[in-house]
Amino acid sequence: MASRTSSTSKRTLYRLTGVAPTVDAMFDVLSPERLEAADAELQFPEEWLGVPALLVTGSFEQSVASWCGEINRTTGCEVSRPVNRSAGLLMLAVDGEVYAIGYDQGFRLVPDRVKDRRFGLGFVIRRVDPAQIRDLVAHTPGGGRTDITLVPGGTPVWSLGVQEHAQIVRRLGGRLDGMQLTIGQDNRTKISSVEGGTGLRMRLGVDAADLVADIRAIARVLRDETPSPELDFVEHIVPVKDDDLVTRLEERLDDMLGEQPDGRIAVAVPSDHWDDYAAAQAFATKVHSTEAYVTDDFSLEYVLNRARVHRPGTRFAALRDGTVTLYSHTRAAKDDVIRTSSVLRWIEAEVALGARRFFLLDGQWYEIGEAYLAAIRSQVERLITGTTSVDLPAWVLGDTERTYNESVPDLRPGYVCFDRDNVRTALHRGNGVEICDLLSPDDVLVMVKRAKGSDALSHLFGQAVVAVQTLLHSPEAMDGFARKVAAARPGRALPEGFRPSKVVFAILLKSGTDLTADTLFPFSQVTLVQTAKILEAWGVAVEVTGIQAATMTPSRAGIRRLAA
């Protein structure tokens, strides 16, 4: 009996758009030229799979490898070695949707134009563990910059410093949060990792019934589940769907292409081309020409110069119809072709319509500004937790902030008050640095504020950044704080090698108004999110909690009269 290990294989699954769930429609989207290049053979395994299916197999052959001529010139030795790369492509329709899986070089047979660009990413943000992100690619429009982060051991998404309202996440990978898949039938610990961008790369069932069942499970997640709260920012930046607006944007870009370059149009490698881009030795670009312009990297200058000589109204179409071909050798021969794609996928452009800002990326238009408020709101809701990790007493409305802080250790044993008990260092010689207002029994830094407006909270958030930065980077400050804790809490000193792991902002709003994303001052929401990004990038978790308000109890009033 075969082991369960052999029942799955790591593959990349694509979902195709605009393709009817029939074998004829699947065949029609394939390129005759690519099929001929692979000497393709077609088979129709519909009966075996139980769904409409098309299998394409072949190979990309090269009689003499491109390096043979070079090695002959370098060594004088005659070398002639062929290259033969197999290619398999399975296309199948499951419940009305068409999917494709490539084997070896088979993925190159799937045309870019029919790939659902958000398929893999959409699944991942619904099912990956936000605390175990291993792979993130985010693009910052307006400069052609792509940030690629690999953390093999996994890390919380908040530690990656993604600017939710200003970056487009193009790929995300991590540990798969448990679901019923073939790989987990016998041992759920085998569900390890998943990576999503245009395609979805993960372990899928090999047997026909298992593969179809896994695809159905993936489809159910996309259909029925919402993104993880920590990852839903990925969908805040959504493609422009309004056809009339897209037409206006294309017309504006057409005008820009006729002007002198000013930085608003830049190079952006297509999201599914990174490996091929790194391997390419030559780039052949055609923009309304019979002869290709061959360079050792993609030439934006050539593209813009070619577009500029076209008549108004035809420039955008020239880029859309233009091609970029990547070659594995500088000779750029037919046998060296890696892939060909539209010129439009190789540029990003920033276009303004009035006060609204749009970006063209990977052939798709996005409106960045529209996502800003949604991203801020989402992050504030994440930070204001319903169940707090600190146990703080109610705040008697007549008490000052200092009175409240000093009362907490009496009402909540284990807490220490450090309000205005500052740590002084060579850098902070004056008043020193206030590390926290309260230190919890489990060594969480608690920052307390009664706020009537955003100014007070801006000061609070700034205090936290300075305090954490000081502890992390000043041994003198850390030693001073440790001594204060040891003196205030005998027998329970800070652990060896202590570093702050969490900051809690404990806030009393106005006259005791409940703290929510609706009641927190708008400007403070922006400042809070910015502060959280800084602290979380340093590995310090952030939590915001509202302090309950209370009126003075009779017993407390009596104590105050006696004290007076």
C-alpha positions, 0 to 999 in steps of 0.5 A, spaced: 500 500 500 502 506 498 504 511 503 500 517 505 506 521 503 505 520 496 498 521 495 499 529 495 504 533 491 506 540 491 503 544 485 501 551 483 493 551 481 491 557 477 483 559 476 482 561 469 477 567 468 473 568 461 473 561 460 467 556 459 467 550 463 468 546 456 474 542 453 473 546 447 473 552 451 479 550 454 483 548 448 481 555 445 485 559 450 491 555 448 496 559 444 497 554 437 505 557 437 506 554 444 503 548 443 507 547 436 513 549 440 512 543 445 510 538 440 504 538 444 499 531 445 492 532 447 488 527 451 481 528 454 481 524 461 474 527 463 471 520 464 477 518 469 476 525 473 469 525 473 469 533 470 471 536 463 478 536 463 484 537 458 491 534 458 496 537 454 503 534 454 510 535 450 517 538 451 521 544 449 527 541 446 533 544 444 538 540 440 544 544 443 544 548 449 546 555 449 552 554 453 556 549 449 558 555 444 561 559 450 564 553 453 568 551 446 571 558 446 573 558 453 576 551 453 577 549 446 573 543 448 568 541 443 561 540 447 554 538 444 549 537 449 541 537 448 536 541 453 529 537 453 524 540 458 518 536 459 511 540 460 504 538 462 498 542 463 492 539 466 485 543 465 479 541 468 472 544 470 470 543 477 463 546 479 463 551 473 470 554 474 476 552 470 482 551 473 489 549 471 495 545 474 502 546 470 507 540 471 515 542 470 514 547 464 507 546 463 505 552 466 508 556 461 502 554 456 497 558 460 496 564 457 497 570 462 490 574 460 486 568 462 489 567 469 485 570 475 490 575 478 487 575 485 486 567 486 491 565 490 492 571 494 484 571 496 485 564 498 491 565 503 488 571 506 482 567 508 486 561 511 493 562 512 495 563 520 497 571 521 502 569 526 506 564 521 507 569 515 513 566 511 513 570 505 511 576 503 511 581 497 509 588 497 509 593 491 509 600 493 506 604 487 509 611 485 517 608 484 517 601 482 519 598 488 517 591 490 519 589 497 520 581 498 521 578 505 522 571 506 522 568 513 522 561 513 521 560 520 514 564 520 513 571 523 506 575 525 504 579 519 504 585 524 512 585 524 513 585 517 511 593 517 506 593 511 503 600 509 496 597 508 493 603 505 500 605 501 502 598 498 499 592 494 500 585 496 502 581 491 504 575 494 503 572 501 505 565 504 505 562 511 502 556 515 496 553 513 490 554 518 487 547 519 482 545 513 480 538 510 485 537 505 488 530 502 494 532 506 491 532 512 487 526 512 492 521 516 496 527 519 494 534 520 501 536 522 503 535 514 499 541 512 505 545 512 505 551 508 501 555 502 503 561 498 498 565 494 499 570 488 496 569 482 496 562 483 496 558 489 502 553 491 500 548 496 500 540 496 494 537 492 491 530 492 494 526 486 489 521 485 483 524 481 478 524 487 482 527 492 484 533 487 477 534 485 475 534 492 481 539 494 479 544 489 472 544 491 475 545 498 479 551 496 473 554 492 468 553 498 473 557 502 473 563 497 466 563 496 464 562 504 469 565 508 472 572 510 479 574 510 482 574 517 482 580 521 489 581 521 490 580 513 483 583 510 487 589 509 490 586 503 483 586 499 482 594 501 486 596 495 481 593 489 482 593 482 478 599 478 471 595 476 468 601 472 469 600 465 468 608 464 473 610 469 478 605 466 477 608 459 478 615 462 484 612 465 487 609 459 486 616 455 489 620 460 495 615 460 495 615 453 496 623 453 502 622 458 505 617 454 506 623 449 509 627 454 517 627 456 518 622 462 517 625 469 517 619 473 510 617 473 511 611 469 516 606 471 518 599 471 515 594 475 516 586 473 510 582 473 508 579 479 509 572 476 515 573 472 520 574 478 524 567 477 524 568 469 526 575 470 532 573 474 534 568 469 533 572 463 540 574 459 536 578 454 530 582 453 527 583 446 521 588 446 517 590 440 512 596 440 509 597 433 515 594 430 517 588 426 524 588 429 525 587 436 529 591 440 534 587 444 537 589 451 540 586 457 534 588 461 527 591 460 528 598 457 523 603 459 527 608 455 525 604 448 518 603 450 517 611 452 520 613 446 516 608 441 510 610 444 511 618 444 512 618 436 505 615 436 499 619 434 494 621 440 489 616 442 493 610 439 499 610 444 496 606 450 494 601 445 501 600 442 503 598 449 498 593 450 499 590 443 507 590 444 511 584 447 517 583 451 520 576 450 525 574 455 531 569 453 535 565 457 542 567 453 544 573 450 544 571 443 536 571 443 535 565 439 528 562 438 530 556 442 532 560 448 525 563 449 523 563 456 516 567 456 513 573 452 508 577 455 505 584 454 509 591 454 503 593 459 505 588 464 512 591 465 510 598 467 507 602 472 504 608 472 501 614 476 495 617 474 491 623 477 483 625 475 482 631 480 484 629 487 483 622 486 490 618 485 490 611 481 496 606 479 496 602 473 500 595 476 501 589 472 496 591 467 490 593 472 488 599 475 487 601 482 485 607 486 490 607 492 487 613 496 480 610 496 483 604 501 486 609 506 480 610 511 478 602 510 485 600 512 485 605 518 479 603 520 481 595 520 487 596 524 484 600 529 478 595 530 484 590 531 488 594 536 482 596 540 481 589 543 474 586 546 478 582 551 484 586 554 490 582 557 490 587 563 486 587 569 485 595 570 480 598 575 475 603 574 477 610 574 473 615 578 471 621 574 473 626 579 480 623 580 486 625 576 491 621 572 496 621 577 491 619 583 488 613 578 495 610 577 497 611 584 491 607 586 492 601 581 497 597 585 492 598 591 486 595 587 490 590 583 496 587 587 502 585 582 502 592 578 507 597 579 506 605 578 512 608 575 508 615 573 513 620 573 518 615 576 523 616 570 529 613 568 535 618 566 541 616 562 546 620 558 542 621 553 536 623 557 539 627 562 533 632 564 527 629 566 529 622 563 524 617 560 518 615 563 518 608 561 510 606 563 505 609 567 504 602 570 507 595 569 503 589 569 504 583 573 506 579 567 511 585 565 507 589 560 508 596 559 501 600 560 501 607 558 495 611 561 491 617 559 485 621 560 484 624 553 479 630 552 482 630 545 487 628 540 493 632 543 493 628 549 493 621 545 499 623 540 503 625 546 501 618 549 503 614 543 509 618 542 511 616 549 511 609 548 515 609 542 521 613 545 520 608 551 520 602 547 526 605 543 530 607 549 529 600 552 531 596 546 537 600 544 540 603 551 543 598 556 544 604 561 536 605 561 534 598 561 539 597 567 536 603 570 529 600 569 530 593 572 533 596 578 527 600 579 522 594 578 527 590 583 526 595 588 518 596 587 517 589 587 522 585 591 523 578 589 520 579 582 525 582 578 525 583 571 527 576 568 534 576 565 535 579 558 528 582 558 525 586 553 518 589 552 514 584 548 507 588 549 505 595 550 497 597 552 494 603 551 489 604 557 485 610 555 479 614 558 475 618 553 472 624 555 467 623 561 467 616 560 465 614 553 466 607 551 472 607 547 471 604 540 473 605 533 467 610 532 469 614 539 476 614 538 478 621 535 479 621 527 486 624 528 488 619 533 486 613 529 491 615 524 497 616 529 495 610 533 496 606 527 502 609 525 505 608 532 503 600 532 506 599 525 513 602 529 512 598 535 510 592 531 516 592 527 520 592 533 517 586 535 512 589 540 505 587 540 500 593 541 493 593 544 488 598 546 483 598 551 478 603 554 478 604 562 471 604 565 469 610 568 465 610 575 462 615 580 465 615 587 463 610 592 460 612 599 466 608 602 471 611 598 468 618 599 469 616 607 476 614 606 477 621 603 474 625 608 478 621 613 485 622 609 483 630 609 
